[in-house]
Every structure is written in structure tokens, then in C-alpha cells.
Amino acid sequence: MTNIEIHGGKPLSGKITISGNKNALLPMVCGSLLSSEAIEISNVPKISDGLKILDMFRSIGSDVAQDDSSINLKHLSDITNISASLIPVGIRSAVLLFSPIIYRTGRFEFDQDAKGCALGVREIDPHLEVLKSLGCDIAYNGKKCVITCLDGFKGADVWLDYQSVTATETFLMAATVAKGQSKLTNAACEPHVKSFCDFLTAMGAKISGIGTSILTVEGVDKLSGASIRVPDDHHEAATYAAIGASTGGILNIETHISSEMELIVRQFQKVGLNVEITDTGLLTGPSSFCVQQNFTPEVITKVEAAPWPYFPADILPQIIGAAIQSKGEVLYWNKVYEGALFWSSELQKFGARVHLSDPHRLVMIGSGKLRPATVEAPYIIRVVLGLVIAALQIPGKSVVKKAGPIARAHPDFIEKLQSLGADIHWIED
């Protein structure tokens, strides 16, 4: 079942408790391989990528125990070989296994076919640059890439081309167990990167500059076990805020990370969405959809997505989908990913008045006469969310086709929406 049927136009109200951040969990799970002592992780979200990595751990003899909200891990102390066939290269987060597997075995290899690497071209290059700087040798014959580091990681200064979250995490894992001191400039500083630094620190890592774009790491001989809680997911909190405000529902979103969401909430308010920060999280109510006007009237209102602490690019589809009723012009600008706004033609099927200026910028020109529609989602989790949010506002039957990717990050999303009063369910192709 990969399609979602929605009968929209109903205010969604109630209470939602936010799940753990999958982008914080995955590096923690992968980083656990740096230690042979017990690792306990709580507030664990249900995501398929994490399950695939845990299956790999079981296949190499690790002790893995999990329940609905926690994972307990203990790896063998003498792992010297991990077959390439065991590595789940079909998931993007597999790049986070580079450093821990090289640390354990001195080697990591993966295949690349004519269509590009299964891990994704965007993610690989900065990782390889980091690993090469920290003492790895890289051999590539046009199909297979082999990374070796038989003498262990060596401390070095690295300056990233751009603030890549996963490349920062690759650096942290390698530098933590490297010989000597390492420094990373232009590091990503998203909340989940900070939480990963806290996880490594709990294991005995020596990291300074946490939460900034310059990280300094003093390598240690050995990492210990640790117990840590996965922080709540600010992407999920923003998604439900968009849902509540756009449908006119009174939605109480319980989370401990509302202090990190001031800029996110301000952008929602800018496009007329009723979202506010409370002592317990976020609260939504019926929205005016009136776009705030700039002091300089000639300047169009903008929502600009860029690396943290800017508005996150992964929340841009949700705010766009939520704002299809907005009264006034808004420029949405994705400064991170090219081509991430091409799905705007699907919004037009709902009657939204949008214009794609170029691969990075989309102009929404007030609300048109909205209508239910059947739309098709690209293979981007957040875009599926954006299309669902749009459909939830419009009376009548809409269908979002190819919505399967949503299960990767939000496996119980449909059930949660149903609990808030949504008429929504999976349907057969």
C-alpha cells in the first residue's frame, strides 16, 4: 500500500507527543560500534533504517535487545571483518558506518554502478575527503570503492566545503578514536549533531566547540559504554504544528525542544499560521493565513531554508503545504538542495497559485480556488508530508500516490492523524 486517501476539510485537534529524532538516533546506533561496552539508547523512534542497521549488528554477533522505545547494544571486542554483503548500502544512513567499520576492521568497500552509488553521490564525496584527511587510503576502479586504514586514524585539520551533517558525524567518529588532535571547520551544528556529540562525550570522547561550526577533538585510546536519551524530533514537531494550524485545529504538541524552535515558529507566523511556543511545547489554533508585510513594501516576504541555525530545508515542504491558503505573496527559497521544489506542479493540481522561479526558489501568489486532487509524490519523505498537509485542508477526496517513503521516518503517522480526527488511510495501488 503506497497511496494515501484523504477526505480533508476537518480541523485536527488533540494532543501529540513528539517522537525521538531519527537523525539523532542513526549516528548513535552506528557510533555504538566504536565501543565493546554496553550502550543503552532510550526515546527511540520506530524507523526502518535503524532496524536494518540492527540486523547487520546481529549478523556480526552483537548483542541487540530492543523494545518499543529503547535499544540495548553490546558489540564483540574482536570484530576484525565485516562482509560488504552485510552492510545495508540501500539506505542513506549507511554512510555513517564508514568510520566505525574502518575503526574495527581497517577496511570498508562498496560498489558503484553506472547509475551512481546506492549511498547517494551527494553524501559520499565529503565523507571520503574527511576519511582521507584522517589517514585513510581510497582506491576506486570505476565500479568498486575500497577504503583502508590499517594503522588507524590520525588526527588532522579538516575544512568542509559545506556544512554536511553526516560528514560532520563521520569526522567526529573517526577523530574521537584517532591518534592526536583533530579540528573540523565549517561543521554542521544542527540539534541532532549536538546530541551526537553529547553521546560520544558520554562514551569518553573529548570534544570542544559543541553546538558551533568549529569542533576540536582530542583522540582517546578507547571509548566506554553509555546511556543516553534521543532528543525529540524538531522536524516532527514542526510537521504537526503545520497540520494543526493549517486545518484550524487546536493541537497541543508536547516536546522538550520548543526552545530550539523559535525561528521555525516565527516563519510559520510570517505566512499566517497560528503557532505559538508554550511551557510544554507548541500550541496551534485557527489561522488567519494573512502573510505578514515587510516594513519595506517593495520587498516580498521570504522563507529562506539553509543549514542550521537557519530555517531547516527539511521543514520547507511542510510550511509550503500548510500555507496554500495564505493571503499574499511569499518567496520560498531552498538554499541547500537543487531541484527540491519541482513537486510544486503537484500543488497546482490542488488549485494553489505557485510559480517555480528556478530550481531553488518558489513563489506562492496568494490562495486560489482550492480543490481536492490526485497527486503524485517524488521519493522525498518531507514532500509526501507537504502534499498530505495540503490535502488535509481541502474538503473532498484527495489521493497522494507513491507515499510509501513516509513510513521510513513516520511509521505511525496515519494512525496519529486518525487519532486527531483525520479521515485518512492507506489504499491499494
C-alpha positions as CSV (number, residue, x, y, z in Angstrom):
1,M,0.0,0.0,0.0
2,T,1.8,3.1,-1.2
3,N,-1.1,5.6,-1.7
4,I,-2.9,7.7,0.9
5,E,-6.6,8.7,0.6
6,I,-7.6,11.8,2.4
7,H,-11.0,13.4,3.0
8,G,-10.0,16.8,4.1
9,G,-11.5,20.0,5.4
10,K,-11.7,18.9,9.1
11,P,-10.0,20.7,11.9
12,L,-7.5,18.3,13.6
13,S,-7.3,18.8,17.3
14,G,-6.0,17.0,20.4
15,K,-2.6,16.2,21.9
16,I,0.5,14.8,20.3
17,T,3.7,13.7,22.0
18,I,6.8,14.1,19.7
19,S,8.9,11.0,18.9
20,G,12.7,10.8,19.1
21,N,14.7,12.3,16.3
22,K,15.7,9.7,13.7
23,N,18.6,11.9,12.6
24,A,19.9,11.8,16.1
25,L,19.3,8.1,16.6
26,L,21.0,6.7,13.5
27,P,24.5,8.1,14.2
28,M,24.2,6.9,17.8
29,V,23.4,3.4,16.6
30,C,26.3,3.4,14.1
31,G,28.6,5.1,16.6
32,S,27.9,2.4,19.2
33,L,30.2,0.1,17.1
34,L,33.2,2.2,18.4
35,S,32.8,0.6,21.8
36,S,32.6,-3.0,23.0
37,E,30.9,-2.0,26.2
38,A,27.1,-1.7,26.9
39,I,25.2,1.1,25.1
40,E,21.6,2.0,26.1
41,I,19.6,4.4,24.0
42,S,16.1,5.5,25.0
43,N,13.3,7.5,23.4
44,V,13.9,5.5,20.2
45,P,11.7,6.3,17.2
46,K,10.4,3.5,15.0
47,I,12.2,3.8,11.7
48,S,13.1,1.1,9.1
49,D,16.7,2.4,8.6
50,G,17.5,1.7,12.2
51,L,16.1,-1.8,12.0
52,K,18.3,-2.6,9.1
53,I,21.5,-1.5,10.9
54,L,20.5,-3.5,13.9
55,D,20.0,-6.6,11.7
56,M,23.6,-6.1,10.5
57,F,24.8,-5.9,14.1
58,R,23.1,-9.2,14.9
59,S,24.7,-10.8,11.9
60,I,28.2,-9.9,13.2
61,G,27.5,-11.4,16.6
62,S,26.5,-8.2,18.5
63,D,24.0,-8.5,21.4
64,V,21.0,-6.5,20.4
65,A,17.9,-6.1,22.6
66,Q,15.1,-3.7,21.8
67,D,11.5,-2.8,22.8
68,D,9.1,-0.1,21.7
69,S,11.2,2.8,23.0
70,S,14.7,1.6,23.8
71,I,17.8,-0.2,22.3
72,N,20.5,-2.0,24.3
73,L,23.7,-2.9,22.4
74,K,26.9,-4.7,23.2
75,H,29.4,-5.4,20.4
76,L,32.1,-8.0,20.4
77,S,35.6,-6.8,21.3
78,D,37.3,-8.7,18.5
79,I,35.4,-7.8,15.3
80,T,38.1,-8.0,12.5
81,N,36.0,-8.5,9.4
82,I,32.5,-7.3,8.3
83,S,31.5,-8.6,4.9
84,A,30.4,-5.9,2.4
85,S,27.3,-8.0,1.7
86,L,26.1,-7.4,5.3
87,I,26.2,-3.6,5.0
88,P,22.8,-2.1,4.2
89,V,24.0,0.2,1.4
90,G,20.5,0.8,0.2
91,I,19.9,3.3,2.9
92,R,21.3,6.8,3.1
93,S,22.4,6.4,6.7
94,A,24.8,3.6,5.7
95,V,27.5,6.3,5.2
96,L,27.5,6.6,9.0
97,L,29.0,3.2,9.1
98,F,32.2,4.3,7.3
99,S,34.2,5.4,10.3
100,P,33.1,2.7,12.9
101,I,33.6,-0.2,10.4
102,I,37.0,1.2,9.3
103,Y,38.0,1.6,13.0
104,R,37.0,-2.0,13.7
105,T,38.3,-3.8,10.6
106,G,40.6,-1.3,8.8
107,R,38.5,-1.5,5.7
108,F,35.2,-0.5,4.1
109,E,34.2,-1.3,0.5
110,F,31.1,-0.7,-1.6
111,D,30.1,-1.0,-5.2
112,Q,29.0,1.7,-7.6
113,D,27.2,1.1,-10.9
114,A,26.6,3.3,-13.9
115,K,23.6,4.9,-12.3
116,G,25.5,6.1,-9.3
117,C,26.3,4.8,-5.9
118,A,23.4,3.3,-3.9
119,L,24.5,5.5,-1.0
120,G,23.9,8.7,-2.9
121,V,26.5,10.8,-4.7
122,R,25.8,13.9,-2.6
123,E,26.7,12.2,0.6
124,I,29.8,10.3,-0.4
125,D,32.4,12.9,-1.6
126,P,32.7,14.9,1.7
127,H,32.9,11.6,3.7
128,L,35.8,10.4,1.5
129,E,37.6,13.7,1.9
130,V,37.2,13.6,5.7
131,L,38.5,10.0,5.8
132,K,41.4,10.7,3.5
133,S,42.4,13.6,5.7
134,L,42.4,11.4,8.7
135,G,44.7,8.8,7.3
136,C,42.7,6.6,5.0
137,D,43.7,5.3,1.6
138,I,41.0,5.3,-1.0
139,A,41.1,3.1,-4.2
140,Y,38.4,3.4,-6.9
141,N,38.4,1.4,-10.2
142,G,35.3,2.8,-11.7
143,K,33.0,0.4,-10.0
144,K,34.2,-0.6,-6.5
145,C,35.5,1.9,-3.9
146,V,37.8,0.4,-1.2
147,I,38.7,2.5,1.9
148,T,41.6,1.2,4.0
149,C,43.2,2.5,7.2
150,L,45.3,-0.4,8.6
151,D,47.3,1.8,11.0
152,G,44.3,3.6,12.5
153,F,43.0,7.2,12.1
154,K,45.4,10.1,12.5
155,G,44.4,13.5,13.8
156,A,44.2,16.3,11.2
157,D,42.6,19.6,10.5
158,V,39.7,19.4,8.0
159,W,37.6,22.2,6.4
160,L,34.4,21.0,4.9
161,D,33.2,22.5,1.6
162,Y,29.7,22.9,3.1
163,Q,28.0,22.1,6.4
164,S,27.2,18.4,5.8
165,V,25.5,16.8,8.8
166,T,26.6,13.3,8.1
167,A,30.1,14.3,7.0
168,T,30.5,16.1,10.4
169,E,29.4,12.9,12.1
170,T,31.8,10.8,10.1
171,F,34.6,13.2,11.2
172,L,33.5,13.0,14.9
173,M,33.6,9.2,14.9
174,A,37.0,9.0,13.3
175,A,38.6,11.9,15.2
176,T,37.4,10.6,18.5
177,V,39.5,7.4,18.2
178,A,42.3,9.0,16.1
179,K,45.9,9.5,17.3
180,G,46.3,13.1,18.2
181,Q,44.1,16.2,17.9
182,S,41.7,16.9,15.0
183,K,39.8,20.1,14.1
184,L,36.8,20.5,11.9
185,T,35.9,23.9,10.4
186,N,32.5,24.5,8.8
187,A,31.0,21.8,10.9
188,A,27.2,21.3,10.8
189,C,25.6,22.4,14.1
190,E,22.1,21.0,13.9
191,P,20.5,19.9,17.2
192,H,21.0,16.3,16.3
193,V,24.7,16.9,15.7
194,K,25.0,18.4,19.1
195,S,23.2,15.4,20.6
196,F,25.6,13.1,18.9
197,C,28.5,15.0,20.4
198,D,26.8,14.5,23.8
199,F,26.5,10.8,23.1
200,L,30.2,10.5,22.2
201,T,31.2,12.6,25.2
202,A,29.2,10.2,27.4
203,M,31.3,7.4,25.9
204,G,34.5,9.2,26.9
205,A,35.2,11.4,23.8
206,K,37.0,14.8,24.3
207,I,35.1,17.3,22.1
208,S,35.1,21.0,22.4
209,G,33.1,23.6,20.4
210,I,29.9,21.5,20.6
211,G,27.0,23.4,19.0
212,T,29.3,25.6,16.9
213,S,30.7,25.3,13.4
214,I,34.3,24.6,14.7
215,L,34.8,21.3,16.5
216,T,38.1,20.2,18.1
217,V,38.6,16.6,19.1
218,E,41.4,15.1,21.2
219,G,41.6,11.4,20.3
220,V,41.3,8.8,23.0
221,D,42.5,5.2,23.2
222,K,39.2,3.6,24.0
223,L,35.5,4.5,24.3
224,S,33.3,3.2,27.0
225,G,29.6,2.3,27.3
226,A,26.9,5.0,27.7
227,S,23.3,5.6,28.4
228,I,21.5,8.4,26.5
229,R,18.1,9.6,25.5
230,V,17.4,10.5,21.9
231,P,16.1,14.1,21.8
232,D,12.7,14.9,20.4
233,D,12.4,15.5,16.6
234,H,12.0,19.2,15.7
235,H,11.1,18.2,12.2
236,E,8.1,16.1,13.5
237,A,7.1,18.9,16.0
238,A,7.1,21.4,13.1
239,T,5.1,19.0,10.9
240,Y,2.3,18.6,13.5
241,A,2.4,22.4,14.0
242,A,1.8,22.8,10.3
243,I,-1.0,20.3,10.4
244,G,-2.8,21.8,13.4
245,A,-2.5,25.4,12.2
246,S,-3.4,24.8,8.6
247,T,-6.5,22.8,9.4
248,G,-7.7,25.2,12.1
249,G,-7.4,22.7,14.9
250,I,-6.3,23.3,18.5
251,L,-3.4,21.0,18.7
252,N,-1.2,20.7,21.8
253,I,2.2,19.4,20.8
254,E,4.2,18.1,23.8
255,T,8.0,18.3,23.4
256,H,11.0,19.4,25.5
257,I,12.8,21.1,22.5
258,S,10.5,24.1,21.9
259,S,13.4,26.4,22.9
260,E,15.1,25.3,19.6
261,M,12.1,26.2,17.5
262,E,11.8,30.0,17.9
263,L,12.9,30.7,14.3
264,I,10.8,27.9,12.9
265,V,7.7,29.2,14.7
266,R,8.4,32.7,13.6
267,Q,8.4,31.6,9.9
268,F,5.1,29.9,10.4
269,Q,3.6,33.0,11.9
270,K,5.1,35.1,9.0
271,V,2.8,33.2,6.5
272,G,-0.3,33.5,8.7
273,L,-0.2,30.2,10.5
274,N,-1.3,30.2,14.2
275,V,1.5,28.5,16.1
276,E,3.0,29.6,19.4
277,I,5.5,28.3,21.9
278,T,4.3,27.2,25.3
279,D,5.9,25.9,28.5
280,T,5.2,22.3,27.4
281,G,5.8,22.6,23.7
282,L,3.8,24.1,20.9
283,L,0.2,25.1,20.5
284,T,-1.8,25.7,17.3
285,G,-5.2,27.3,16.7
286,P,-7.3,28.6,13.8
287,S,-5.1,30.6,11.4
288,S,-5.7,33.9,9.6
289,F,-3.4,32.9,6.7
290,C,-2.6,36.6,6.4
291,V,1.0,37.0,5.2
292,Q,3.0,39.5,7.3
293,Q,4.0,42.5,5.3
294,N,7.6,43.8,5.4
295,F,8.4,47.3,6.6
296,T,9.8,47.9,3.1
297,P,6.8,47.2,1.0
298,E,8.8,46.6,-2.2
299,V,10.4,43.5,-0.7
300,I,8.5,40.2,-0.9
301,T,8.0,38.2,2.2
302,K,10.6,35.3,2.3
303,V,11.1,32.0,4.0
304,E,14.7,31.0,3.5
305,A,15.9,27.5,4.2
306,A,19.7,26.9,4.8
307,P,21.9,25.0,7.3
308,W,21.2,25.4,11.0
309,P,20.6,27.8,12.7
310,Y,18.6,28.9,9.6
311,F,15.1,27.5,8.9
312,P,15.7,23.8,8.1
313,A,15.3,22.7,4.5
314,D,13.6,19.6,5.7
315,I,10.6,21.6,7.0
316,L,10.2,23.7,3.9
317,P,7.7,21.3,2.1
318,Q,5.6,21.2,5.3
319,I,5.3,25.0,5.6
320,I,4.6,25.3,1.8
321,G,1.9,22.7,2.0
322,A,0.4,24.4,5.1
323,A,0.4,27.8,3.5
324,I,-1.6,27.1,0.3
325,Q,-4.5,29.2,1.8
326,S,-2.2,32.2,2.6
327,K,-3.3,35.6,1.5
328,G,-0.3,37.4,0.0
329,E,2.8,36.6,-1.9
330,V,5.7,34.5,-0.3
331,L,9.0,33.5,-1.7
332,Y,10.2,30.1,-0.5
333,W,14.0,29.7,-1.0
334,N,15.8,26.4,-0.6
335,K,19.5,27.3,-0.4
336,V,20.5,23.7,0.4
337,Y,19.2,21.3,-2.3
338,E,18.8,22.0,-6.0
339,G,15.6,20.6,-7.6
340,A,13.9,20.1,-4.3
341,L,10.9,22.3,-5.3
342,F,10.0,20.6,-8.6
343,W,7.0,19.0,-6.8
344,S,5.3,22.4,-6.9
345,S,3.4,21.3,-10.1
346,E,1.5,18.8,-7.9
347,L,0.4,21.7,-5.6
348,Q,-1.1,23.3,-8.7
349,K,-3.4,20.3,-9.1
350,F,-4.9,21.4,-5.7
351,G,-5.5,24.9,-7.2
352,A,-2.6,26.5,-5.4
353,R,-1.2,29.5,-7.3
354,V,2.6,28.9,-7.3
355,H,5.4,29.8,-9.7
356,L,8.7,27.9,-9.8
357,S,11.3,30.6,-10.5
358,D,14.3,28.3,-10.6
359,P,15.5,25.0,-9.0
360,H,15.9,26.8,-5.6
361,R,13.0,29.3,-5.4
362,L,9.2,29.1,-5.4
363,V,6.7,32.0,-5.3
364,M,3.3,31.4,-3.8
365,I,0.9,34.0,-5.1
366,G,-2.0,34.1,-2.6
367,S,-4.6,31.4,-2.4
368,G,-6.5,30.3,-5.4
369,K,-9.7,28.3,-5.5
370,L,-8.6,25.1,-3.9
371,R,-10.0,21.7,-4.9
372,P,-9.3,18.1,-4.0
373,A,-7.0,16.2,-6.4
374,T,-4.9,13.1,-7.0
375,V,-1.3,14.0,-6.8
376,E,2.0,12.0,-7.1
377,A,4.8,12.4,-4.6
378,P,8.5,12.1,-5.5
379,Y,10.7,9.8,-3.4
380,I,11.2,12.5,-0.7
381,I,9.8,12.0,2.7
382,R,9.1,15.6,3.5
383,V,7.4,16.3,0.2
384,V,5.0,13.5,0.9
385,L,4.2,15.3,4.2
386,G,3.8,18.6,2.4
387,L,1.2,17.1,0.0
388,V,-0.7,15.4,2.8
389,I,-0.8,18.6,4.7
390,A,-2.2,20.4,1.7
391,A,-4.9,17.8,1.1
392,L,-6.0,17.8,4.8
393,Q,-7.2,21.4,4.4
394,I,-9.4,20.8,1.3
395,P,-12.9,19.4,1.6
396,G,-13.4,16.3,-0.5
397,K,-11.4,13.3,-1.5
398,S,-7.7,13.6,-2.4
399,V,-5.2,10.9,-3.0
400,V,-1.4,11.2,-2.6
401,K,0.2,8.5,-4.7
402,K,3.6,6.9,-4.1
403,A,3.5,7.9,-0.4
404,G,5.5,4.9,0.8
405,P,8.6,6.9,1.8
406,I,6.7,8.4,4.7
407,A,6.9,5.1,6.6
408,R,10.7,5.4,6.7
409,A,10.6,8.3,9.2
410,H,7.0,8.2,10.4
411,P,5.7,4.6,10.5
412,D,2.6,5.5,12.7
413,F,1.9,8.9,11.0
414,I,-1.5,7.9,9.6
415,E,-2.7,6.4,12.9
416,K,-1.7,9.6,14.7
417,L,-3.6,11.7,12.3
418,Q,-6.6,9.5,12.7
419,S,-6.4,10.0,16.5
420,L,-6.7,13.7,15.9
421,G,-9.9,13.3,13.8
422,A,-8.5,13.0,10.3
423,D,-10.3,10.9,7.7
424,I,-7.2,9.4,6.2
425,H,-6.0,5.8,5.4
426,W,-3.7,3.8,3.2
427,I,-5.2,2.3,0.0
428,E,-4.0,-0.2,-2.6
429,D,-2.4,0.9,-5.8
